[in-house]
Amino acid sequence: MKRPLQTVLLALSGLGLLHASLFTDLCLRYVKAGMRPALIASGAVLLALAVAEAWPRRRPGRGTEPAAHEETGDGHHPTDDDHAGHGHDHSAVPRVAWLLLLPALSLLFYAPPALGAYTASRQAPEAVPEREHFDPLPSTSPVPMTLTDFTSRVQQDRKQAIKGRGIQLTGFVTPGGRGDGWYLTRIILTCCAADAQSIKIRIHGTPALPANTWVSVTGTWHPGGTLGTKSAPVALDAHTVKKITRPSNGYTDALPFPAP
């Protein structure tokens, strides 16, 4: 790979990162918001390297004589070609480096979609941590809950405080496959898309909307097994399902707040 092409590759990679992290919100499809400053800095460094690579290099003046080479034992004066590595240039970049051009162009012209139902349908639900103490539920109805909190209360709260209470949950639609119902889902990132985990609640009583549609669901716990134990199904009998805009904290299992 020649030097001008290396410069182009560095510039495209830097522009792709800046486009995804500084000028748009595309980076939030793949990483948590806290990683954004690091992506911006990386894009700026790549652009700076591209500028440095493209900057004309200063050459020695006419009056400057190159340093004399030592004479070898056979009277031969080593030349620059002798020091170049037996006739081939070790500074050449492997052709496989061209593969870096693909992600750079994809960030500029065709960014991959955010994680959603396709990913969640191929994962087992994330195990929720064990809890021994649960605060009393507020008197409001329906009670806004995260999917993790709902799961914990259904299978771990021995006081069964959730029984008969109206619950409001928010997430996106994941098809349920065979059987009745579909899944309300949230995907959680620890750092980036590579460590994504999903948490899902089975929804009964209403037909499924298209996959990846963000919805707010109100309803009551779907009876089965013994509430407060592992035998209780993590499911909701839906009374209303309302389409919403994807919240800006879509990669956390937190109570939603609107996108800016």
C-alpha positions in Angstrom: 0.0 0.0 0.0 1.5 3.3 -1.1 1.9 6.3 1.1 -1.0 8.4 -0.5 -3.4 5.5 0.0 -2.3 5.1 3.6 -3.2 8.7 4.1 -6.6 8.3 2.6 -7.3 5.3 4.8 -6.3 7.1 7.9 -8.5 10.1 6.9 -11.5 8.0 6.1 -11.2 6.1 9.4 -11.0 9.3 11.4 -13.9 10.9 9.5 -16.0 7.8 10.1 -15.4 7.9 13.8 -16.1 11.6 14.1 -19.2 11.2 11.9 -20.6 8.5 14.3 -19.6 10.1 17.6 -19.4 13.8 17.1 -21.7 14.9 14.3 -24.4 12.2 14.8 -25.6 9.8 17.5 -24.7 6.6 15.5 -22.1 5.5 18.1 -24.9 5.1 20.6 -26.1 2.1 18.6 -23.0 0.2 19.5 -21.4 1.6 22.7 -22.6 3.2 25.9 -22.8 7.0 26.0 -19.7 7.2 28.3 -17.5 5.8 25.5 -18.3 8.8 23.3 -15.4 11.1 24.3 -12.9 8.3 23.7 -14.3 7.7 20.2 -14.1 11.5 19.4 -10.5 11.6 20.6 -9.7 8.5 18.5 -11.2 10.1 15.4 -9.2 13.3 15.9 -6.0 11.4 16.4 -6.5 9.5 13.2 -7.2 12.7 11.3 -4.1 14.3 12.8 -2.0 11.3 11.6 -3.5 11.6 8.2 -2.5 15.2 8.0 1.0 14.4 9.3 1.4 11.7 6.7 0.2 13.9 3.9 2.4 16.9 4.9 5.4 17.3 2.5 8.6 16.0 4.2 11.6 18.2 4.2 14.5 17.1 1.9 18.2 17.9 2.3 19.4 21.1 0.4 21.8 20.9 -2.5 24.7 22.0 -0.4 24.2 19.2 2.1 26.4 16.2 1.4 25.2 12.8 2.6 27.3 11.1 5.2 30.0 9.0 3.8 29.6 5.3 3.9 32.2 3.1 5.4 34.1 1.0 3.0 33.8 -2.7 3.4 36.8 -5.1 3.4 36.4 -5.8 -0.3 36.5 -2.2 -1.3 32.7 -2.0 -1.9 30.9 1.1 -0.6 27.4 0.1 0.8 24.6 1.8 -1.0 21.1 2.7 0.2 19.8 -0.3 -1.7 22.0 -2.6 0.4 20.5 -1.2 3.6 16.9 -1.5 2.3 16.6 -5.1 3.2 18.1 -7.1 0.3 16.1 -5.4 -2.4 12.6 -5.2 -0.8 11.0 -2.5 1.2 10.1 -3.4 4.8 8.0 -0.3 5.2 5.2 -1.5 2.9 1.8 -2.1 4.6 0.2 -5.5 4.1 -2.6 -5.7 1.6 -4.9 -7.0 4.3 -4.9 -3.4 5.7 -7.3 -2.6 3.0 -10.0 -4.4 5.1 -9.9 -1.4 7.4 -11.5 0.6 4.6 -14.8 -1.3 5.0 -15.7 -0.2 8.5 -14.6 3.3 7.7 -16.9 3.5 4.7 -19.8 1.8 6.5 -19.7 4.5 9.3 -19.8 7.2 6.7 -22.4 5.8 4.3 -24.2 2.8 5.7 -24.1 2.4 9.5 -25.3 -1.1 10.7 -28.6 -0.9 12.6 -28.8 -0.9 16.4 -29.1 -4.1 18.4 -32.7 -5.3 18.7 -35.0 -8.2 18.3 -32.7 -10.2 16.1 -30.0 -10.2 18.9 -32.5 -10.7 21.7 -34.2 -13.7 20.1 -30.9 -15.6 20.0 -30.0 -15.0 23.6 -31.2 -16.5 26.8 -32.6 -13.8 29.2 -30.1 -12.3 31.6 -30.2 -13.7 35.1 -31.3 -11.1 37.6 -29.4 -10.8 40.9 -30.9 -12.3 44.1 -32.6 -9.9 46.4 -33.7 -10.4 50.0 -35.4 -7.0 50.7 -38.0 -5.2 48.6 -39.2 -1.6 49.3 -43.0 -1.2 49.4 -44.6 -0.4 46.0 -45.8 3.2 45.6 -49.5 3.8 45.7 -49.6 5.1 42.1 -51.3 2.9 39.5 -49.9 1.7 37.2 -46.5 1.4 38.9 -43.6 2.2 36.5 -41.0 -0.6 36.7 -37.9 -1.8 35.0 -37.9 -5.2 33.5 -35.3 -6.4 36.1 -37.4 -5.1 39.0 -40.5 -6.8 37.7 -38.6 -10.1 37.2 -37.2 -9.9 40.7 -40.5 -9.2 42.4 -42.3 -12.0 40.5 -39.8 -14.7 41.4 -38.2 -13.5 44.7 -40.7 -11.2 46.6 -42.3 -13.6 49.2 -44.7 -10.8 50.2 -46.2 -11.0 46.7 -46.7 -7.2 46.7 -47.0 -7.2 42.9 -50.2 -9.4 42.9 -53.1 -7.6 41.4 -51.2 -4.3 40.9 -51.2 -2.4 37.7 -47.7 -2.4 36.2 -46.1 -0.2 33.4 -43.1 -1.6 31.5 -41.2 -0.1 28.6 -39.1 -1.9 25.9 -39.1 -3.1 22.3 -41.0 -5.9 20.7 -39.3 -9.3 20.2 -41.4 -12.0 18.4 -42.3 -14.9 20.7 -42.0 -17.7 18.3 -44.4 -20.6 18.9 -47.2 -20.3 21.5 -49.2 -17.4 22.9 -47.6 -14.0 23.4 -44.5 -12.0 22.5 -41.6 -10.5 24.5 -41.1 -7.0 25.8 -37.3 -6.6 25.7 -34.5 -4.4 26.9 -30.8 -4.9 25.8 -28.2 -3.9 28.4 -24.6 -2.9 27.5 -21.8 -3.1 30.0 -19.4 -1.4 27.5 -20.3 -2.1 23.9 -22.4 -4.3 21.6 -20.0 -7.2 22.1 -21.1 -7.7 25.7 -24.8 -7.1 25.1 -27.3 -9.0 27.3 -31.1 -9.0 27.0 -33.9 -9.2 29.6 -37.3 -10.2 28.4 -40.9 -10.3 29.8 -43.6 -12.5 28.1 -46.6 -10.4 27.1 -50.1 -12.0 26.8 -53.4 -10.7 25.8 -52.5 -8.4 22.8 -51.2 -9.2 19.3 -47.5 -8.4 18.7 -46.5 -5.2 16.9 -43.7 -5.3 14.4 -40.3 -6.4 15.8 -38.2 -3.7 17.3 -41.2 -1.4 17.9 -40.7 0.5 21.1 -43.8 0.3 23.3 -45.1 1.1 26.8 -47.2 -1.8 28.2 -49.6 -1.6 31.1 -51.1 -4.7 32.7 -51.0 -7.1 35.6 -48.9 -10.2 36.4 -49.9 -13.3 34.4 -50.8 -15.9 37.0 -49.0 -19.2 37.2 -46.9 -21.2 39.6 -46.4 -19.7 43.0 -45.8 -15.9 43.0 -42.5 -15.0 44.8 -40.8 -18.2 43.7 -38.9 -19.4 40.6 -42.0 -21.3 39.5 -43.8 -18.0 38.8 -43.8 -17.0 35.1 -42.2 -13.7 34.3 -45.1 -12.5 32.2 -47.7 -9.8 32.0 -51.4 -9.7 30.9 -51.4 -6.6 28.9 -54.3 -4.1 29.1 -52.8 -1.4 26.8 -49.9 -1.3 24.5 -48.7 2.2 23.3 -46.1 2.9 20.7 -43.3 5.3 21.9 -40.1 6.8 20.6 -37.0 4.9 21.6 -35.7 6.5 24.8 -32.2 7.9 24.9 -31.2 5.3 27.6 -32.3 2.5 25.4 -29.3 0.3 26.3 -30.0 0.3 30.0 -32.8 -1.3 32.0 -33.8 1.9 33.7 -37.0 3.8 33.8 -37.2 5.6 30.4 -36.6 9.2 29.7 -37.3 10.8 26.3 -34.6 11.1 23.7 -33.1 14.6 23.6 
